[in-house]
C-alpha cells in the first residue's frame, strides 16, 4: 500500500522531520499552501526555509517529543501559527497569515521504543479564528469584549489553581477621561480611547489578553507571568501612555492611566475575590494621586 497517496489526499498539512530537523515528508497540502514543493523541501533543514521555528518554544517541544514520546499541541489561540503561510482563500479576514492548529506526534520504527522521527499536522483554522475574533471584539476599541474576558479569565484562573501555573491580572483606568469628552467632544473621546488601547497593546506580548472591562476601564490577563513581574509590565504601560501625545483635529491631548494589580490568589480564593482585589488595587492607585501602579493590600 502506498501511504504517500493517503497522506497527500488529506485536507491537512503533514510534515515529517528527523532528529536533525531535516524534512523527510512534505505532503501535497503543504506544497499547495506554502508554494514550496516536496522536491524543494525534502532533505533540507526546516530552519533553512522557516527560521521562525528556530526558537525556544519549538525547540523545547521538539526535544520533548523525541525524548519522552509525548504529543505536543500548538494552539492557534496562543501561537497563531507555526508555518508563516499567506492566506489565499477568498473570504475577508483581518489575519495576514494562515491561522493554524498544529500537533507534533512521535514516530517509531516498527514496535521499537525509540522515537526516530516526528510528524507535524497542520490544520487551517483561519475562518474559525476570524469568526471568533469578530464575535469577541469590542467594536470601538478593537480589544476583546467583556464576555471574552470573563471566559478567558475563568480558563486562566482554573489553570493557575489546578496546575500551579503563574498568571497576573491588571485593571487599567484612564484618568479623568470624562474631562476629555467634556472638553473636546465624544468623537475625540472615542479617538483617545482607541489610541490609548493601541498604546497599551504595544507594551504587551502577543499572548497577553487586553479586554474592555467597561467605559474607560480595561483588564489585561498576563498568562505565565509571576506576580513579581507584573509590576514591570504595568509600569511599562503607564509610562508609555504618559509619554504619548494624542493629536485630534489639531488638538494635542495628554492622558494618564492608573493600574491596579491584585495580590496572588490563595488556594481558597475565588475568581470573584481576585477581581475584588483588582478593584481594590485600582482604588488605591486613584486615591493616592492617579498615574500610578498600586497593589491590593
ABEGO torsion letter per residue (X at the ends): XBAAAAAAABBBBBBBBBAAGBBABBBAAAAAAAGBBAAAABGBBAAAABAAABBAAAAAAAAAAAAAGBBBBBBAAAAGBABBBBBABABBBABABBBBBBBBBBBBBEABABBABBBBBBBBAAAAAAAAAAAABBAAAGBBBAAAAAAAAAAAAAAAAAAGBBBBBBBBBBBGAAAAAAAAEAAAAAAAAAAAAAAAAAABBAABBBBBAEEABBBBBBBGBBAAAAAAAAAAAAAAAAABBBBBGGBBBBBBBBBBBBBBBBAABBAAAAAAAAAAAAAAAAAAGEGBBBBBX
